[in-house]
């Protein structure tokens, strides 16, 4: 598995100009490891690091068409992280 953060690259900004200057979450998992929860675990850790340690105001996660099954995981982790952040500010 490979995971990390990067600024959205120029070739992506050409397609999605709204993402210029944004930080993108990158996660790649070998097909034989799909469904084991590795990507969800990495996503949670990257979100925590980027939002808390780096103070990134927003993150982008693009999901390739062949991997649409990852969208629910992205949404669930992002929603849970957002709720935790709201709870801390109350």
SEFIZA-3560 file (N, C-alpha, C; in Angstrom, 3 decimals):
REM SEFIZA-3560
<numar><xx>0.838</xx><yy>-1.170</yy><zz>0.000</zz><atom>N</atom></numar>
<numar><xx>0.000</xx><yy>0.000</yy><zz>0.000</zz><atom>CA</atom></numar>
<numar><xx>0.886</xx><yy>1.237</yy><zz>0.000</zz><atom>C</atom></numar>
<numar><xx>0.403</xx><yy>2.265</yy><zz>-0.641</zz><atom>N</atom></numar>
<numar><xx>1.066</xx><yy>3.558</yy><zz>-0.700</zz><atom>CA</atom></numar>
<numar><xx>0.057</xx><yy>4.608</yy><zz>-0.255</zz><atom>C</atom></numar>
<numar><xx>0.468</xx><yy>5.525</yy><zz>0.609</zz><atom>N</atom></numar>
<numar><xx>-0.442</xx><yy>6.597</yy><zz>1.006</zz><atom>CA</atom></numar>
<numar><xx>0.356</xx><yy>7.861</yy><zz>1.293</zz><atom>C</atom></numar>
<numar><xx>-0.280</xx><yy>8.986</yy><zz>1.116</zz><atom>N</atom></numar>
<numar><xx>0.390</xx><yy>10.248</yy><zz>1.381</zz><atom>CA</atom></numar>
<numar><xx>-0.472</xx><yy>11.435</yy><zz>1.003</zz><atom>C</atom></numar>
<numar><xx>0.130</xx><yy>12.602</yy><zz>1.090</zz><atom>N</atom></numar>
<numar><xx>-0.527</xx><yy>13.859</yy><zz>0.751</zz><atom>CA</atom></numar>
<numar><xx>0.303</xx><yy>14.574</yy><zz>-0.303</zz><atom>C</atom></numar>
<numar><xx>-0.365</xx><yy>15.285</yy><zz>-1.203</zz><atom>N</atom></numar>
<numar><xx>0.340</xx><yy>16.090</yy><zz>-2.189</zz><atom>CA</atom></numar>
<numar><xx>-0.558</xx><yy>17.248</yy><zz>-2.603</zz><atom>C</atom></numar>
<numar><xx>0.048</xx><yy>18.294</yy><zz>-3.125</zz><atom>N</atom></numar>
<numar><xx>-0.751</xx><yy>19.350</yy><zz>-3.735</zz><atom>CA</atom></numar>
<numar><xx>-1.343</xx><yy>18.777</yy><zz>-5.011</zz><atom>C</atom></numar>
<numar><xx>-2.573</xx><yy>19.138</yy><zz>-5.313</zz><atom>N</atom></numar>
<numar><xx>-3.208</xx><yy>18.632</yy><zz>-6.525</zz><atom>CA</atom></numar>
<numar><xx>-2.330</xx><yy>19.035</yy><zz>-7.713</zz><atom>C</atom></numar>
<numar><xx>-1.903</xx><yy>18.052</yy><zz>-8.514</zz><atom>N</atom></numar>
<numar><xx>-0.961</xx><yy>18.335</yy><zz>-9.607</zz><atom>CA</atom></numar>
<numar><xx>-1.610</xx><yy>19.117</yy><zz>-10.759</zz><atom>C</atom></numar>
<numar><xx>-0.775</xx><yy>19.815</yy><zz>-11.530</zz><atom>N</atom></numar>
<numar><xx>-1.285</xx><yy>20.650</yy><zz>-12.631</zz><atom>CA</atom></numar>
<numar><xx>-2.176</xx><yy>19.903</yy><zz>-13.618</zz><atom>C</atom></numar>
<numar><xx>-1.837</xx><yy>18.649</yy><zz>-13.941</zz><atom>N</atom></numar>
<numar><xx>-2.667</xx><yy>17.930</yy><zz>-14.920</zz><atom>CA</atom></numar>
<numar><xx>-4.077</xx><yy>17.671</yy><zz>-14.386</zz><atom>C</atom></numar>
<numar><xx>-4.226</xx><yy>17.561</yy><zz>-13.086</zz><atom>N</atom></numar>
<numar><xx>-5.556</xx><yy>17.398</yy><zz>-12.494</zz><atom>CA</atom></numar>
<numar><xx>-6.274</xx><yy>18.737</yy><zz>-12.442</zz><atom>C</atom></numar>
<numar><xx>-5.534</xx><yy>19.803</yy><zz>-12.140</zz><atom>N</atom></numar>
<numar><xx>-6.123</xx><yy>21.146</yy><zz>-12.082</zz><atom>CA</atom></numar>
<numar><xx>-6.660</xx><yy>21.554</yy><zz>-13.454</zz><atom>C</atom></numar>
<numar><xx>-6.009</xx><yy>21.092</yy><zz>-14.520</zz><atom>N</atom></numar>
<numar><xx>-6.517</xx><yy>21.387</yy><zz>-15.868</zz><atom>CA</atom></numar>
<numar><xx>-7.926</xx><yy>20.833</yy><zz>-16.051</zz><atom>C</atom></numar>
<numar><xx>-8.200</xx><yy>19.682</yy><zz>-15.463</zz><atom>N</atom></numar>
<numar><xx>-9.506</xx><yy>19.050</yy><zz>-15.581</zz><atom>CA</atom></numar>
<numar><xx>-10.477</xx><yy>19.613</yy><zz>-14.532</zz><atom>C</atom></numar>
<numar><xx>-9.976</xx><yy>19.831</yy><zz>-13.313</zz><atom>N</atom></numar>
<numar><xx>-10.779</xx><yy>20.324</yy><zz>-12.192</zz><atom>CA</atom></numar>
<numar><xx>-10.150</xx><yy>21.602</yy><zz>-11.629</zz><atom>C</atom></numar>
<numar><xx>-10.347</xx><yy>22.751</yy><zz>-12.294</zz><atom>N</atom></numar>
<numar><xx>-9.694</xx><yy>23.991</yy><zz>-11.841</zz><atom>CA</atom></numar>
<numar><xx>-10.002</xx><yy>24.374</yy><zz>-10.399</zz><atom>C</atom></numar>
<numar><xx>-11.141</xx><yy>23.964</yy><zz>-9.887</zz><atom>N</atom></numar>
<numar><xx>-11.519</xx><yy>24.307</yy><zz>-8.518</zz><atom>CA</atom></numar>
<numar><xx>-10.550</xx><yy>23.718</yy><zz>-7.488</zz><atom>C</atom></numar>
<numar><xx>-9.782</xx><yy>22.704</yy><zz>-7.865</zz><atom>N</atom></numar>
<numar><xx>-8.853</xx><yy>22.051</yy><zz>-6.939</zz><atom>CA</atom></numar>
<numar><xx>-7.466</xx><yy>22.691</yy><zz>-6.904</zz><atom>C</atom></numar>
<numar><xx>-7.262</xx><yy>23.765</yy><zz>-7.631</zz><atom>N</atom></numar>
<numar><xx>-5.950</xx><yy>24.416</yy><zz>-7.644</zz><atom>CA</atom></numar>
<numar><xx>-5.555</xx><yy>24.852</yy><zz>-6.230</zz><atom>C</atom></numar>
<numar><xx>-4.340</xx><yy>24.464</yy><zz>-5.819</zz><atom>N</atom></numar>
<numar><xx>-3.827</xx><yy>24.818</yy><zz>-4.506</zz><atom>CA</atom></numar>
<numar><xx>-4.299</xx><yy>23.928</yy><zz>-3.371</zz><atom>C</atom></numar>
<numar><xx>-5.186</xx><yy>22.993</yy><zz>-3.663</zz><atom>N</atom></numar>
<numar><xx>-5.713</xx><yy>22.090</yy><zz>-2.628</zz><atom>CA</atom></numar>
<numar><xx>-4.747</xx><yy>20.947</yy><zz>-2.354</zz><atom>C</atom></numar>
<numar><xx>-4.903</xx><yy>20.332</yy><zz>-1.198</zz><atom>N</atom></numar>
<numar><xx>-4.119</xx><yy>19.161</yy><zz>-0.834</zz><atom>CA</atom></numar>
<numar><xx>-4.954</xx><yy>17.917</yy><zz>-1.125</zz><atom>C</atom></numar>
<numar><xx>-4.318</xx><yy>16.962</yy><zz>-1.769</zz><atom>N</atom></numar>
<numar><xx>-4.992</xx><yy>15.728</yy><zz>-2.181</zz><atom>CA</atom></numar>
<numar><xx>-4.475</xx><yy>14.550</yy><zz>-1.363</zz><atom>C</atom></numar>
<numar><xx>-5.393</xx><yy>13.699</yy><zz>-0.968</zz><atom>N</atom></numar>
<numar><xx>-5.038</xx><yy>12.447</yy><zz>-0.297</zz><atom>CA</atom></numar>
<numar><xx>-4.795</xx><yy>11.400</yy><zz>-1.372</zz><atom>C</atom></numar>
<numar><xx>-3.666</xx><yy>10.700</yy><zz>-1.275</zz><atom>N</atom></numar>
<numar><xx>-3.317</xx><yy>9.642</yy><zz>-2.226</zz><atom>CA</atom></numar>
<numar><xx>-3.261</xx><yy>8.323</yy><zz>-1.463</zz><atom>C</atom></numar>
<numar><xx>-4.022</xx><yy>7.358</yy><zz>-1.917</zz><atom>N</atom></numar>
<numar><xx>-3.974</xx><yy>6.014</yy><zz>-1.334</zz><atom>CA</atom></numar>
<numar><xx>-4.048</xx><yy>5.011</yy><zz>-2.480</zz><atom>C</atom></numar>
<numar><xx>-3.102</xx><yy>4.102</yy><zz>-2.517</zz><atom>N</atom></numar>
<numar><xx>-3.098</xx><yy>3.036</yy><zz>-3.514</zz><atom>CA</atom></numar>
<numar><xx>-2.924</xx><yy>1.708</yy><zz>-2.791</zz><atom>C</atom></numar>
<numar><xx>-3.835</xx><yy>0.799</yy><zz>-3.048</zz><atom>N</atom></numar>
<numar><xx>-3.806</xx><yy>-0.517</yy><zz>-2.409</zz><atom>CA</atom></numar>
<numar><xx>-3.783</xx><yy>-1.578</yy><zz>-3.500</zz><atom>C</atom></numar>
<numar><xx>-2.920</xx><yy>-2.558</yy><zz>-3.337</zz><atom>N</atom></numar>
<numar><xx>-2.868</xx><yy>-3.665</yy><zz>-4.297</zz><atom>CA</atom></numar>
<numar><xx>-4.211</xx><yy>-4.393</yy><zz>-4.291</zz><atom>C</atom></numar>
<numar><xx>-4.622</xx><yy>-4.848</yy><zz>-5.446</zz><atom>N</atom></numar>
<numar><xx>-5.932</xx><yy>-5.480</yy><zz>-5.590</zz><atom>CA</atom></numar>
<numar><xx>-6.126</xx><yy>-6.659</yy><zz>-4.635</zz><atom>C</atom></numar>
<numar><xx>-5.069</xx><yy>-7.419</yy><zz>-4.374</zz><atom>N</atom></numar>
<numar><xx>-5.233</xx><yy>-8.570</yy><zz>-3.481</zz><atom>CA</atom></numar>
<numar><xx>-5.395</xx><yy>-8.159</yy><zz>-2.013</zz><atom>C</atom></numar>
<numar><xx>-5.268</xx><yy>-6.846</yy><zz>-1.719</zz><atom>N</atom></numar>
<numar><xx>-5.474</xx><yy>-6.343</yy><zz>-0.362</zz><atom>CA</atom></numar>
<numar><xx>-6.767</xx><yy>-5.532</yy><zz>-0.225</zz><atom>C</atom></numar>
<numar><xx>-7.532</xx><yy>-5.427</yy><zz>-1.315</zz><atom>N</atom></numar>
<numar><xx>-8.797</xx><yy>-4.695</yy><zz>-1.268</zz><atom>CA</atom></numar>
<numar><xx>-9.734</xx><yy>-5.342</yy><zz>-0.260</zz><atom>C</atom></numar>
<numar><xx>-10.507</xx><yy>-4.538</yy><zz>0.419</zz><atom>N</atom></numar>
<numar><xx>-11.513</xx><yy>-5.048</yy><zz>1.347</zz><atom>CA</atom></numar>
<numar><xx>-10.984</xx><yy>-5.376</yy><zz>2.726</zz><atom>C</atom></numar>
<numar><xx>-9.698</xx><yy>-5.182</yy><zz>2.962</zz><atom>N</atom></numar>
<numar><xx>-9.111</xx><yy>-5.514</yy><zz>4.272</zz><atom>CA</atom></numar>
<numar><xx>-9.134</xx><yy>-4.336</yy><zz>5.243</zz><atom>C</atom></numar>
<numar><xx>-9.587</xx><yy>-3.173</yy><zz>4.773</zz><atom>N</atom></numar>
<numar><xx>-9.669</xx><yy>-2.003</yy><zz>5.645</zz><atom>CA</atom></numar>
<numar><xx>-8.420</xx><yy>-1.152</yy><zz>5.689</zz><atom>C</atom></numar>
<numar><xx>-7.403</xx><yy>-1.499</yy><zz>4.907</zz><atom>N</atom></numar>
<numar><xx>-6.156</xx><yy>-0.732</yy><zz>4.929</zz><atom>CA</atom></numar>
<numar><xx>-6.356</xx><yy>0.710</yy><zz>4.461</zz><atom>C</atom></numar>
<numar><xx>-7.115</xx><yy>0.892</yy><zz>3.386</zz><atom>N</atom></numar>
<numar><xx>-7.334</xx><yy>2.234</yy><zz>2.855</zz><atom>CA</atom></numar>
<numar><xx>-8.120</xx><yy>3.096</yy><zz>3.838</zz><atom>C</atom></numar>
<numar><xx>-9.117</xx><yy>2.511</yy><zz>4.480</zz><atom>N</atom></numar>
<numar><xx>-9.915</xx><yy>3.252</yy><zz>5.463</zz><atom>CA</atom></numar>
<numar><xx>-9.044</xx><yy>3.688</yy><zz>6.630</zz><atom>C</atom></numar>
<numar><xx>-8.195</xx><yy>2.789</yy><zz>7.084</zz><atom>N</atom></numar>
<numar><xx>-7.274</xx><yy>3.109</yy><zz>8.187</zz><atom>CA</atom></numar>
<numar><xx>-6.306</xx><yy>4.222</yy><zz>7.788</zz><atom>C</atom></numar>
<numar><xx>-5.741</xx><yy>4.115</yy><zz>6.592</zz><atom>N</atom></numar>
<numar><xx>-4.809</xx><yy>5.135</yy><zz>6.112</zz><atom>CA</atom></numar>
<numar><xx>-5.514</xx><yy>6.474</yy><zz>5.922</zz><atom>C</atom></numar>
<numar><xx>-6.718</xx><yy>6.439</yy><zz>5.405</zz><atom>N</atom></numar>
<numar><xx>-7.480</xx><yy>7.661</yy><zz>5.185</zz><atom>CA</atom></numar>
<numar><xx>-7.727</xx><yy>8.400</yy><zz>6.502</zz><atom>C</atom></numar>
<numar><xx>-8.126</xx><yy>7.663</yy><zz>7.525</zz><atom>N</atom></numar>
<numar><xx>-8.344</xx><yy>8.282</yy><zz>8.837</zz><atom>CA</atom></numar>
<numar><xx>-7.084</xx><yy>8.919</yy><zz>9.392</zz><atom>C</atom></numar>
<numar><xx>-5.973</xx><yy>8.228</yy><zz>9.262</zz><atom>N</atom></numar>
<numar><xx>-4.697</xx><yy>8.764</yy><zz>9.764</zz><atom>CA</atom></numar>
<numar><xx>-4.262</xx><yy>9.996</yy><zz>8.978</zz><atom>C</atom></numar>
<numar><xx>-4.413</xx><yy>9.959</yy><zz>7.661</zz><atom>N</atom></numar>
<numar><xx>-4.034</xx><yy>11.112</yy><zz>6.836</zz><atom>CA</atom></numar>
<numar><xx>-4.921</xx><yy>12.318</yy><zz>7.119</zz><atom>C</atom></numar>
<numar><xx>-6.211</xx><yy>12.083</yy><zz>7.296</zz><atom>N</atom></numar>
<numar><xx>-7.119</xx><yy>13.182</yy><zz>7.635</zz><atom>CA</atom></numar>
<numar><xx>-6.720</xx><yy>13.829</yy><zz>8.959</zz><atom>C</atom></numar>
<numar><xx>-6.478</xx><yy>13.014</yy><zz>9.954</zz><atom>N</atom></numar>
<numar><xx>-6.087</xx><yy>13.549</yy><zz>11.256</zz><atom>CA</atom></numar>
<numar><xx>-4.803</xx><yy>14.360</yy><zz>11.149</zz><atom>C</atom></numar>
<numar><xx>-3.817</xx><yy>13.820</yy><zz>10.470</zz><atom>N</atom></numar>
<numar><xx>-2.531</xx><yy>14.511</yy><zz>10.324</zz><atom>CA</atom></numar>
<numar><xx>-2.688</xx><yy>15.827</yy><zz>9.552</zz><atom>C</atom></numar>
<numar><xx>-3.369</xx><yy>15.761</yy><zz>8.407</zz><atom>N</atom></numar>
<numar><xx>-3.496</xx><yy>16.956</yy><zz>7.561</zz><atom>CA</atom></numar>
<numar><xx>-4.303</xx><yy>18.057</yy><zz>8.230</zz><atom>C</atom></numar>
<numar><xx>-5.384</xx><yy>17.693</yy><zz>8.884</zz><atom>N</atom></numar>
<numar><xx>-6.247</xx><yy>18.704</yy><zz>9.478</zz><atom>CA</atom></numar>
<numar><xx>-5.727</xx><yy>19.207</yy><zz>10.817</zz><atom>C</atom></numar>
<numar><xx>-5.168</xx><yy>18.327</yy><zz>11.633</zz><atom>N</atom></numar>
<numar><xx>-4.713</xx><yy>18.724</yy><zz>12.966</zz><atom>CA</atom></numar>
<numar><xx>-3.266</xx><yy>19.219</yy><zz>12.985</zz><atom>C</atom></numar>
<numar><xx>-2.363</xx><yy>18.477</yy><zz>12.384</zz><atom>N</atom></numar>
<numar><xx>-0.947</xx><yy>18.842</yy><zz>12.447</zz><atom>CA</atom></numar>
<numar><xx>-0.580</xx><yy>19.893</yy><zz>11.399</zz><atom>C</atom></numar>
<numar><xx>-1.116</xx><yy>19.760</yy><zz>10.195</zz><atom>N</atom></numar>
<numar><xx>-0.776</xx><yy>20.696</yy><zz>9.118</zz><atom>CA</atom></numar>
<numar><xx>-1.768</xx><yy>21.858</yy><zz>9.001</zz><atom>C</atom></numar>
<numar><xx>-2.880</xx><yy>21.759</yy><zz>9.720</zz><atom>N</atom></numar>
<numar><xx>-3.937</xx><yy>22.785</yy><zz>9.677</zz><atom>CA</atom></numar>
<numar><xx>-4.469</xx><yy>23.049</yy><zz>8.272</zz><atom>C</atom></numar>
<numar><xx>-4.553</xx><yy>21.999</yy><zz>7.481</zz><atom>N</atom></numar>
<numar><xx>-5.133</xx><yy>22.140</yy><zz>6.143</zz><atom>CA</atom></numar>
<numar><xx>-6.632</xx><yy>22.404</yy><zz>6.304</zz><atom>C</atom></numar>
<numar><xx>-7.157</xx><yy>23.431</yy><zz>5.656</zz><atom>N</atom></numar>
<numar><xx>-8.574</xx><yy>23.736</yy><zz>5.816</zz><atom>CA</atom></numar>
<numar><xx>-9.488</xx><yy>22.773</yy><zz>5.059</zz><atom>C</atom></numar>
<numar><xx>-8.945</xx><yy>22.143</yy><zz>4.014</zz><atom>N</atom></numar>
<numar><xx>-9.765</xx><yy>21.280</yy><zz>3.169</zz><atom>CA</atom></numar>
<numar><xx>-8.864</xx><yy>20.276</yy><zz>2.478</zz><atom>C</atom></numar>
<numar><xx>-9.400</xx><yy>19.103</yy><zz>2.215</zz><atom>N</atom></numar>
<numar><xx>-8.666</xx><yy>18.057</yy><zz>1.497</zz><atom>CA</atom></numar>
<numar><xx>-9.504</xx><yy>17.566</yy><zz>0.335</zz><atom>C</atom></numar>
<numar><xx>-8.820</xx><yy>17.050</yy><zz>-0.679</zz><atom>N</atom></numar>
<numar><xx>-9.464</xx><yy>16.501</yy><zz>-1.861</zz><atom>CA</atom></numar>
<numar><xx>-9.095</xx><yy>15.028</yy><zz>-1.955</zz><atom>C</atom></numar>
<numar><xx>-10.062</xx><yy>14.194</yy><zz>-2.278</zz><atom>N</atom></numar>
<numar><xx>-9.802</xx><yy>12.775</yy><zz>-2.539</zz><atom>CA</atom></numar>
<numar><xx>-10.524</xx><yy>12.406</yy><zz>-3.824</zz><atom>C</atom></numar>
<numar><xx>-9.774</xx><yy>12.120</yy><zz>-4.867</zz><atom>N</atom></numar>
<numar><xx>-10.349</xx><yy>11.713</yy><zz>-6.136</zz><atom>CA</atom></numar>
<numar><xx>-10.336</xx><yy>10.190</yy><zz>-6.206</zz><atom>C</atom></numar>
<numar><xx>-11.453</xx><yy>9.607</yy><zz>-6.609</zz><atom>N</atom></numar>
<numar><xx>-11.571</xx><yy>8.149</yy><zz>-6.691</zz><atom>CA</atom></numar>
<numar><xx>-11.666</xx><yy>7.765</yy><zz>-8.160</zz><atom>C</atom></numar>
<numar><xx>-10.761</xx><yy>6.896</yy><zz>-8.608</zz><atom>N</atom></numar>
<numar><xx>-10.790</xx><yy>6.428</yy><zz>-9.992</zz><atom>CA</atom></numar>
<numar><xx>-12.050</xx><yy>5.607</yy><zz>-10.245</zz><atom>C</atom></numar>
<numar><xx>-12.572</xx><yy>5.692</yy><zz>-11.454</zz><atom>N</atom></numar>
<numar><xx>-13.803</xx><yy>4.996</yy><zz>-11.811</zz><atom>CA</atom></numar>
<numar><xx>-13.784</xx><yy>3.491</yy><zz>-11.489</zz><atom>C</atom></numar>
<numar><xx>-12.673</xx><yy>2.772</yy><zz>-11.756</zz><atom>N</atom></numar>
<numar><xx>-12.680</xx><yy>1.342</yy><zz>-11.430</zz><atom>CA</atom></numar>
<numar><xx>-12.777</xx><yy>1.062</yy><zz>-9.926</zz><atom>C</atom></numar>
<numar><xx>-12.588</xx><yy>2.072</yy><zz>-9.108</zz><atom>N</atom></numar>
<numar><xx>-12.562</xx><yy>1.870</yy><zz>-7.662</zz><atom>CA</atom></numar>
<numar><xx>-13.689</xx><yy>2.624</yy><zz>-6.957</zz><atom>C</atom></numar>
<numar><xx>-14.836</xx><yy>2.716</yy><zz>-7.585</zz><atom>N</atom></numar>
<numar><xx>-15.956</xx><yy>3.453</yy><zz>-7.005</zz><atom>CA</atom></numar>
<numar><xx>-16.416</xx><yy>2.886</yy><zz>-5.665</zz><atom>C</atom></numar>
<numar><xx>-16.068</xx><yy>1.646</yy><zz>-5.377</zz><atom>N</atom></numar>
<numar><xx>-16.431</xx><yy>1.057</yy><zz>-4.087</zz><atom>CA</atom></numar>
<numar><xx>-15.761</xx><yy>1.780</yy><zz>-2.928</zz><atom>C</atom></numar>
<numar><xx>-14.717</xx><yy>2.572</yy><zz>-3.206</zz><atom>N</atom></numar>
<numar><xx>-14.028</xx><yy>3.322</yy><zz>-2.151</zz><atom>CA</atom></numar>
<numar><xx>-14.775</xx><yy>4.581</yy><zz>-1.722</zz><atom>C</atom></numar>
<numar><xx>-15.693</xx><yy>5.046</yy><zz>-2.521</zz><atom>N</atom></numar>
<numar><xx>-16.402</xx><yy>6.283</yy><zz>-2.181</zz><atom>CA</atom></numar>
<numar><xx>-17.109</xx><yy>6.227</yy><zz>-0.836</zz><atom>C</atom></numar>
<numar><xx>-17.847</xx><yy>5.168</yy><zz>-0.535</zz><atom>N</atom></numar>
<numar><xx>-18.509</xx><yy>5.132</yy><zz>0.780</zz><atom>CA</atom></numar>
<numar><xx>-17.518</xx><yy>5.221</yy><zz>1.941</zz><atom>C</atom></numar>
<numar><xx>-16.358</xx><yy>4.603</yy><zz>1.808</zz><atom>N</atom></numar>
<numar><xx>-15.342</xx><yy>4.690</yy><zz>2.864</zz><atom>CA</atom></numar>
<numar><xx>-14.852</xx><yy>6.118</yy><zz>3.017</zz><atom>C</atom></numar>
<numar><xx>-14.595</xx><yy>6.788</yy><zz>1.901</zz><atom>N</atom></numar>
<numar><xx>-14.151</xx><yy>8.187</yy><zz>1.953</zz><atom>CA</atom></numar>
<numar><xx>-15.195</xx><yy>9.046</yy><zz>2.644</zz><atom>C</atom></numar>
<numar><xx>-16.448</xx><yy>8.876</yy><zz>2.266</zz><atom>N</atom></numar>
<numar><xx>-17.515</xx><yy>9.680</yy><zz>2.856</zz><atom>CA</atom></numar>
<numar><xx>-17.682</xx><yy>9.386</yy><zz>4.340</zz><atom>C</atom></numar>
<numar><xx>-17.617</xx><yy>8.124</yy><zz>4.720</zz><atom>N</atom></numar>
<numar><xx>-17.797</xx><yy>7.755</yy><zz>6.131</zz><atom>CA</atom></numar>
<numar><xx>-16.681</xx><yy>8.305</yy><zz>7.003</zz><atom>C</atom></numar>
<numar><xx>-15.443</xx><yy>8.164</yy><zz>6.557</zz><atom>N</atom></numar>
<numar><xx>-14.302</xx><yy>8.657</yy><zz>7.342</zz><atom>CA</atom></numar>
<numar><xx>-14.339</xx><yy>10.177</yy><zz>7.429</zz><atom>C</atom></numar>
<numar><xx>-14.635</xx><yy>10.845</yy><zz>6.324</zz><atom>N</atom></numar>
<numar><xx>-14.697</xx><yy>12.308</yy><zz>6.331</zz><atom>CA</atom></numar>
<numar><xx>-15.819</xx><yy>12.803</yy><zz>7.231</zz><atom>C</atom></numar>
<numar><xx>-16.965</xx><yy>12.148</yy><zz>7.195</zz><atom>N</atom></numar>
<numar><xx>-18.084</xx><yy>12.553</yy><zz>8.054</zz><atom>CA</atom></numar>
<numar><xx>-17.757</xx><yy>12.359</yy><zz>9.523</zz><atom>C</atom></numar>
<numar><xx>-17.151</xx><yy>11.237</yy><zz>9.856</zz><atom>N</atom></numar>
<numar><xx>-16.779</xx><yy>10.969</yy><zz>11.254</zz><atom>CA</atom></numar>
<numar><xx>-15.753</xx><yy>11.987</yy><zz>11.720</zz><atom>C</atom></numar>
<numar><xx>-14.801</xx><yy>12.321</yy><zz>10.878</zz><atom>N</atom></numar>
<numar><xx>-13.768</xx><yy>13.298</yy><zz>11.235</zz><atom>CA</atom></numar>
<numar><xx>-14.387</xx><yy>14.676</yy><zz>11.433</zz><atom>C</atom></numar>
<numar><xx>-15.338</xx><yy>15.028</yy><zz>10.580</zz><atom>N</atom></numar>
<numar><xx>-16.013</xx><yy>16.317</yy><zz>10.692</zz><atom>CA</atom></numar>
<numar><xx>-16.800</xx><yy>16.407</yy><zz>12.001</zz><atom>C</atom></numar>
<numar><xx>-17.470</xx><yy>15.324</yy><zz>12.369</zz><atom>N</atom></numar>
<numar><xx>-18.229</xx><yy>15.314</yy><zz>13.631</zz><atom>CA</atom></numar>
<numar><xx>-17.309</xx><yy>15.453</yy><zz>14.831</zz><atom>C</atom></numar>
<numar><xx>-16.147</xx><yy>14.783</yy><zz>14.804</zz><atom>N</atom></numar>
<numar><xx>-15.181</xx><yy>14.906</yy><zz>15.905</zz><atom>CA</atom></numar>
<numar><xx>-14.676</xx><yy>16.338</yy><zz>16.021</zz><atom>C</atom></numar>
<numar><xx>-14.431</xx><yy>16.966</yy><zz>14.882</zz><atom>N</atom></numar>
<numar><xx>-13.931</xx><yy>18.343</yy><zz>14.886</zz><atom>CA</atom></numar>
<numar><xx>-15.001</xx><yy>19.292</yy><zz>15.443</zz><atom>C</atom></numar>
<numar><xx>-16.265</xx><yy>19.107</yy><zz>15.064</zz><atom>N</atom></numar>
<numar><xx>-17.349</xx><yy>19.937</yy><zz>15.591</zz><atom>CA</atom></numar>
<numar><xx>-17.489</xx><yy>19.764</yy><zz>17.093</zz><atom>C</atom></numar>
<numar><xx>-17.385</xx><yy>18.533</yy><zz>17.563</zz><atom>N</atom></numar>
<numar><xx>-17.522</xx><yy>18.252</yy><zz>19.004</zz><atom>CA</atom></numar>
<numar><xx>-16.436</xx><yy>18.947</yy><zz>19.809</zz><atom>C</atom></numar>
<numar><xx>-15.239</xx><yy>19.037</yy><zz>19.269</zz><atom>N</atom></numar>
<numar><xx>-14.148</xx><yy>19.694</yy><zz>19.993</zz><atom>CA</atom></numar>
<numar><xx>-14.328</xx><yy>21.194</yy><zz>20.079</zz><atom>C</atom></numar>
<numar><xx>-15.061</xx><yy>21.786</yy><zz>19.138</zz><atom>N</atom></numar>
<numar><xx>-15.223</xx><yy>23.241</yy><zz>19.130</zz><atom>CA</atom></numar>
<numar><xx>-16.414</xx><yy>23.691</yy><zz>19.963</zz><atom>C</atom></numar>
<numar><xx>-17.222</xx><yy>22.771</yy><zz>20.433</zz><atom>N</atom></numar>
<numar><xx>-18.391</xx><yy>23.153</yy><zz>21.245</zz><atom>CA</atom></numar>
<numar><xx>-18.002</xx><yy>23.473</yy><zz>22.662</zz><atom>C</atom></numar>
//
